[in-house]
């Protein structure tokens, strides 16, 4: 499976995303990368069936300007409705509260997080996307989410001293698929064996498996 990854923003360096996805190359996955949103075009995105969004609404790690213009939102919506998939990882949900079309496509967005703390990630037992993934606890940013789509299928919860949040869900849009996973500020979270299982399962679900 080959996916396009959009990554790199003011708070989240691409090196974390690259390090977190690299082990999946041994599972048959390959990735192309866009780190500067000025390199994105609808035509380039159309060459892929799955796009991974792990980029807050910054043009790049060094340019904080918003990149998610209305026409870009609509391109993502049409991409998914046409039968493709969007996998949103951690910071891919951040900075998009005022992008209504993309927000609706994702089914919810990041609102805030407390100071990093131990966060328990709990997969829903028996769910097709959780597989052999077990519960684990790691220091992370506990994302507080605006969860907009009550019909979305929540398969992951996150808990800390600050409460419980939906940490992973799926939804469909037209003929396409959307998956959200909110953990992952630190590379150690990505490399947790259970999180690697969740990432692999999410990618395979996006591919229609």
Rosetta blueprint (number, residue, H / E / L):
1 X L
2 X E
3 X E
4 X E
5 X E
6 X E
7 X E
8 X L
9 X L
10 X L
11 X L
12 X L
13 X L
14 X H
15 X H
16 X H
17 X H
18 X H
19 X H
20 X H
21 X H
22 X H
23 X H
24 X H
25 X H
26 X H
27 X H
28 X L
29 X L
30 X E
31 X E
32 X E
33 X E
34 X E
35 X L
36 X L
37 X H
38 X H
39 X H
40 X L
41 X L
42 X H
43 X H
44 X H
45 X H
46 X L
47 X L
48 X L
49 X L
50 X E
51 X E
52 X E
53 X E
54 X E
55 X L
56 X L
57 X L
58 X L
59 X L
60 X L
61 X L
62 X L
63 X L
64 X L
65 X L
66 X L
67 X L
68 X L
69 X L
70 X H
71 X H
72 X H
73 X H
74 X H
75 X H
76 X H
77 X H
78 X H
79 X H
80 X H
81 X H
82 X L
83 X L
84 X L
85 X E
86 X E
87 X E
88 X E
89 X E
90 X H
91 X H
92 X H
93 X H
94 X L
95 X L
96 X L
97 X L
98 X L
99 X L
100 X H
101 X H
102 X H
103 X H
104 X H
105 X H
106 X H
107 X L
108 X E
109 X E
110 X E
111 X E
112 X E
113 X E
114 X L
115 X L
116 X L
117 X E
118 X E
119 X E
120 X E
121 X E
122 X E
123 X E
124 X L
125 X L
126 X L
127 X L
128 X L
129 X L
130 X L
131 X L
132 X L
133 X L
134 X L
135 X L
136 X E
137 X E
138 X E
139 X E
140 X E
141 X L
142 X L
143 X E
144 X E
145 X E
146 X E
147 X E
148 X L
149 X L
150 X L
151 X L
152 X L
153 X E
154 X E
155 X E
156 X E
157 X E
158 X E
159 X E
160 X E
161 X L
162 X L
163 X E
164 X E
165 X E
166 X E
167 X E
168 X E
169 X E
170 X E
171 X E
172 X E
173 X E
174 X L
175 X L
176 X E
177 X E
178 X E
179 X E
180 X E
181 X E
182 X L
183 X L
184 X L
185 X L
186 X L
187 X H
188 X H
189 X H
190 X H
191 X L
192 X L
193 X H
194 X H
195 X H
196 X H
197 X H
198 X H
199 X H
200 X H
201 X H
202 X H
203 X H
204 X H
205 X H
206 X H
207 X L
208 X L
209 X L
